[in-house]
Amino acid sequence: MAERVFITPETAVSGAHQHMSKRLQKEQEFHDSVFGGGDARKQADEYYAVAAHTFDHFHRLVREHFHGGVVLDYGCGNWGAGHAAAEQGATLVAIDISPTALRQYLRALRTRRIGAAYGLQMNAEELAFNDHTFDMVCGMGVLHHLDLNKSFSEIARTLKPHGQALFMEPMGHNPIINLYRARTPGARTEDEHPLLYRDFEVARRYFGRVETSFFNLCTLAAIPLRRTSFLRTLLIVLRSADRVLFRTLPFMRRYAWMVVMTLSEPRKDGRAG
């Protein structure tokens, strides 16, 4: 483990170099390519138009749960989750394995005149921070790239006892989505693992409270119509259908495209109470 540090304006520098496995090195190379202008994800990105409301919901949740302090943007990419808290006065620490993504994110934050933001290239499975450093940890689409035991352990360790961690992640049960993933292997790394229901049990080893909300099942039907003028109206109807479906038939939640998780009551030792 690299030497741990507290984040202050003096210690939040551009790099925190740590040993990376070959798996993580491949992740860095892939995401440097994607954020550097590669076309590996351009086709997939078109589909996110039908999930825009899920992103909006997640950023709203970050704002609602932020009550001051220091926020870790965990695997920030080029437009992370923590800016919603930074806009409300958070001191934001952004980490990513890709220096290309990190530079783009910090540039975007400066454009929005968010000053208290610091970036570090870092292995998210081995955080170089002291215990109980952060009031909030948040991330979008990052956990499914990682070893969950290592990442949940590090998030719980660095989160303050009354802090919360919020994540938005893809799910891995829907056979239609999985067929698409199998047919487009170049759009992702070979080690990605969209979350399964059993992964929530892994989270419960490290957090006393794990809350989940599911999104985007009926809305998938709008994908063929994503370029039409009536997409917005159609999505309103389909989002309502999703809410009714997930409320009345809970077993259908596993087939959602995305899950939003709120993790609290961190357990440093990873042992359930």
N, C-alpha and C positions, 0 to 999 in steps of 0.2 A: 504494500500500500504506500502510495506517495505521501509525503508529509502533508498533514492537514493544516488548513489555514482558515482563519476567519476572513470573511469578505468585508473589506473597507475600500474606499477610493484608492488607498495606497497599495493594497494587496491584489485588487482585481485587475490583473494584467492580461495580456492577450493570449497567453498560453500557459497550460499546466500539463506538461508532457508526462505521460505514463505509458507503461507497457501495454500493448494491445495484442490480443490474439490474432491469428490469421483471419478468423471470422469477422472480428471488428475492423481489421484492416480492409477487408473486402467491402464492408459497409461504408467505410470512409471513402474508398475509391468510387463506389457506385454513386454516393450522394454528392461527392465533389463533381462528378460528371453531370448528374441531373441538374444541380444548381448552377453549374457552369455553362448551361445552355444545351445540354444533351437532350435527345428526344425520347428517352426511355419511358417517361411518364406522361407525355403530352396527350396521348390517346386516352389514358385513364383519367386525366385531369378533366376532360370534357364531362365525365359522368358526375363530377362533384356538384354540378349545377343543381341536381335534384336533392342534394343534401345540404344546401346552403343554410337552411333553417337550423340544422343540427349544429353547425359551426356558430351561428348566431346565439343559439341556446347556450352553448358551452362558454362563450365569451361573457355572456350575461351572468352565468353562474359564477365565473371567476370574479367578476365585479361585485356580485352580491356577497360572496364569501370572504372577500378581502376586507380586513379590519385594521390595516396598518402593518408596517414592518418590512421585512425583507422577503422577496419572492424569488424562488428558483424556477427559471424557465428551462425545463428538463428536456433536452433534445429539441432545441428551439427551431431548427430548420431555418428557412429564410423569412418566415413570418410566424412567430411562435404564439404561445398561449398567454404569456405573461404580460404582454403590452396592455391588456385590458385592466390589469391591476396597476401597472406603471402609470397609466393615464390618470389614476386616482391617487398618485403620490407614493406608490411603492418604490423601494430601492430594488431594482431588478438585476438579478444575476442570470445571465443566459449562458448555457453550455450546449455544445454540440460536438459531435465527432468530426464534422466536416468544417474545416476552416472557411471554405467558400461560402457555405450557408451562413455561418456566423458573421462574416463580414457583411453580407447582404442584409441580414437582420439588423445589425447595429446601424447600418447606413439608413435603413427605413425608420428606425427609432429616432435618429437624429433629425430626419426630415420632419417627423412629428413633434420635434422639440422636446423629446423625452431625454432629460439630461442624466438622471441617476440610474444609468444602465451600464453594466459591465459584462464583458464577454470573455469566456475561457473555452479553449478547445480542450475537451475532457472526455474520458471514458465514463459513461453514465453508470457502469457497473462497479466503478471504483472511485467514488466521489472524494475529491481532495478538500473536504470541508470538515470542520469540527462537528461533534455531536450537537444537536439542538441549535443549528444555525438559522433555520428558515421558519418563517411564520406560515408560508404556503409553498407548495411545490405543484407545478402544473405542466401538462404536456399534451400534445396532440399527435397521435399516430407514431409514438416512439416505443412504447412498451413491447409491441409485437416484434420488434427487432432485437430484443434483449433476452438474456437469461432472467426469468422473472424472479427466481429466488434471490439472485444477486441484486437486481434492481430494487425490488420491494424492500430488501434488507437495508440498502443504502438510503432509500427515501425515508424509511422509518427512523433510521439512526440520525439523520441530519434534520429531521422535522422536529420542531418544538413540541412538547407534550400536548399542548392544546391547539396545535396547528392542523392543517388539512391539506390533503393532496387531491388534485382533480385531474382526471385524464379522460380523453376521448380516443377510443380505439376501434378498429374494425373487428368484427366477429367472424368466426370461421366455421359456422355450422350450415350456412345456406348452400345447398348443392348447386344452384344456378350461378351464384357468385364464385364458388370454388371452380366450376367449369371454366368460367371466364379467366380466372387466375391461372388455371392449368394451360389455357390456350395462349396466354400472353406472358411467358416466363421472363422475357426481357424487361418487363415493366417493374420488376422487383428483384430483390436479392434472394438467393436460394434458401437463406436461413430465416426468412420472415415466417412468422407463425401467428396469424390472426387468432384472437383470443377464443377460447372455449369455456364452457361453463365450469369445468374443473379448475381453470385458472383463477376463478374467484375464490376458490378454497385456498390457493396459494396466497392470495392477498390477505385472507383472514388469519394466516399464521403471523402476519406482521402488523395487522391493524385490528383493533377491537371492533371497529365499525366499518362495514363495507356496504355502500349504497349504490345501486345500479339503476340506470334508466336506459331504455332501448329505443332506437330510432331506425327508420328507413327499411320498411318491408313493402308495404303497398306502394310507396313512392317509387320503388324500382320500376314499376309499370310505366312511369313517365320518361324513362331513359330514351326510348325510341322517338319521343316527341320533344326532346330537350331543346331543339332549335326552332320550335314553333312559337307563334305569338301568344298562344293560350296556355303556355307552360305554367305560368304563375297561378292562374285560376285552377288548373288541374292539380297542382301541388297542394293547394289549400284543402281540396276535397280529399286527396290521398293521405295527407298528414292527419286529418281528422279520422280517417279510416284506420290508420295505424294506432292512434290513441285508443280507439274503441277495441280494436283487435287485441292489443297487448293487455288491456284491462280485463276483458272478458275471457280471453283464452291465453293465460299466462305461458303455457308451453310454447306458444308461437314466438315468444321473445327471443329464443335462441336462434331463430332464423333471421333476425334483424341484421342489417348491414353494420350498424354502429352501436356502441355502448358508451355511455358517460358514467364514470365511476367517481364517487366521492369517498375518500379514505381518511379516517380519523382514528384517534386513540392509538398512536403508534406503539408497537412493542419492539424494543431494541433487540431482544434475544430471539424473536421469531417463534415464540412458543405461545400457542393459544391458551387463553385463560380458562 
